[in-house]
Amino acid sequence: MEKKDILKEFGRNLRAERNRRNYSQEKLAELAGLSFFTHVGRIERGEMNPTLTTVISLMSALNISFEELFNINKFSDNNL
């Protein structure tokens, strides 16, 4: 799988978790301490490669683990 596919998969999972909690992109950005809620939309569409600190902030805001947000076993190290 290519990097863009990984970003899209991560984004889909993030959107699903956000929607499960009935959070808007703006609300999630606020809870995660992100300065622009548009970052959430760009991450969800796979257009932005978030930093590790952003991912951790999003996980904290959603109260989930990385494993709940992303299934790393779906991807091969050979394609990263």
Contact map, one row per residue, 1 for C-alpha under 8 A:
11101100000000000000000000000000000000000000000000000000000000000000000000110011
11111100000000000000000000000000000000000000000000000000000000000000000000000011
11111110000000000000000000000000000000000000000000000000000000000000000000000011
01111111000000000000000000000000000000000000010000000000000000000000000000000000
11111111100000000000000000000000000000000000010000000000000000000000000000000000
11111111110000000000000000000000000000000000000000000000000000000000000000100000
00111111111000000000000000000000000000000010011110000000000000000000000000000000
00011111111100000000000000000000000000000001111000000000000000000000000000000000
00001111111110000000000000000000000000000000010000000000000000000000010000000000
00000111111111000000000000000000000000000011010000000000000000000000110000000000
00000011111111100000000000000000000000000011110000000000000000000000000000000000
00000001111111110000000000000000000000000001100000000000000000000000000000000000
00000000111111111000000000000000000000000001000000000000000000000000110000000000
00000000011111111100000000000000000000000001000000000000000000000000100000000000
00000000001111111110000000000000000000000001000000000000000000000000000000000000
00000000000111111111000000000000000000000000000000000000000000000000000000000000
00000000000011111111100000000000000000000000000000000000000001000000100000000000
00000000000001111111111110010000000000000000000000000000000001000000000000000000
00000000000000111111111100000000000000000000000000000000000000000000000000000000
00000000000000011111111000000000000000000000000000000000000000000000000000000000
00000000000000001111111000000000000000000000000000000000000001000000000000000000
00000000000000000111111100000000000000000000000000000000000000000000000000000000
00000000000000000111111111110000000000000000000000000000000000000000000000000000
00000000000000000110011111110000000000000000000000000000000000000000000000000000
00000000000000000100001111111000000011011000000000000000000000000000000000000000
00000000000000000000001111111100000111010000000000000000000000000000000000000000
00000000000000000000001111111110000010000000000000000000000000000000000000000000
00000000000000000100001111111111000010010000000000000000010011000000000000000000
00000000000000000000000011111111111110110000000000000000010000000000000000000000
00000000000000000000000001111111111010000000000000000000000000000000000000000000
00000000000000000000000000111111110000000000000000000000010010000000000000000000
00000000000000000000000000011111110000000000000000000100110110000000000000000000
00000000000000000000000000001111111000000000000000000000100000000000000000000000
00000000000000000000000000001111111110100000000000000100000000000000000000000000
00000000000000000000000000001100111110000000000000000000000000000000000000000000
00000000000000000000000001001000011111110000000000000000000000000000000000000000
00000000000000000000000011111100011111111000000000000000000000000000000000000000
00000000000000000000000011000000000111111100000000000000000000000000000000000000
00000000000000000000000000001000010111111110000100000000000000000000000000000000
00000000000000000000000011011000000111111111000000000000000000000000000000000000
00000000000000000000000010000000000011111111100000000000000000000000000000000000
00000000000000000000000000000000000001111111111100000000000000000000000000000000
00000010011000000000000000000000000000111111111111000000000000000000000000000000
00000001011111100000000000000000000000011111111000000000000000000000000000000000
00000001001100000000000000000000000000001111111100000000000000000000000000000000
00011011111000000000000000000000000000000111111110000000000000000000000000000000
00000011000000000000000000000000000000000111111110000000000000000000000000000000
00000010000000000000000000000000000000100110111111000000000000000000000000000000
00000010000000000000000000000000000000000010011111100000000000000000000000000000
00000000000000000000000000000000000000000010000111110110000000000000000000000000
00000000000000000000000000000000000000000000000011111110000000000000000000000000
00000000000000000000000000000000000000000000000001111111000000000000000000000000
00000000000000000000000000000000000000000000000000111111100000000000000000000000
00000000000000000000000000000001010000000000000001111111110000000000000000000000
00000000000000000000000000000000000000000000000001111111111000000000000000000000
00000000000000000000000000000000000000000000000000011111111100000000000000000000
00000000000000000000000000000001100000000000000000001111111110000000000000000000
00000000000000000000000000011011000000000000000000000111111111000000000000000000
00000000000000000000000000000000000000000000000000000011111111111100100000000000
00000000000000000000000000000001000000000000000000000001111111110000000000000000
00000000000000000000000000010011000000000000000000000000111111100000000000000000
00000000000000001100100000010000000000000000000000000000011111110000000000000000
00000000000000000000000000000000000000000000000000000000001111111000000000000000
00000000000000000000000000000000000000000000000000000000001101111101100000000000
00000000000000000000000000000000000000000000000000000000001000111111100000000000
00000000000000000000000000000000000000000000000000000000001000011111110000000000
00000000000000000000000000000000000000000000000000000000000000001111111100000000
00000000000000000000000000000000000000000000000000000000000000011111111000000000
00000000010011001000000000000000000000000000000000000000001000011111111000000000
00000000110010000000000000000000000000000000000000000000000000000111111100000000
00000000000000000000000000000000000000000000000000000000000000000011111111000000
00000000000000000000000000000000000000000000000000000000000000000010011111100000
00000000000000000000000000000000000000000000000000000000000000000000001111110000
00000000000000000000000000000000000000000000000000000000000000000000001111110000
10000100000000000000000000000000000000000000000000000000000000000000000111111010
10000000000000000000000000000000000000000000000000000000000000000000000011111111
00000000000000000000000000000000000000000000000000000000000000000000000000111111
00000000000000000000000000000000000000000000000000000000000000000000000000011111
11100000000000000000000000000000000000000000000000000000000000000000000000111111
11100000000000000000000000000000000000000000000000000000000000000000000000011111
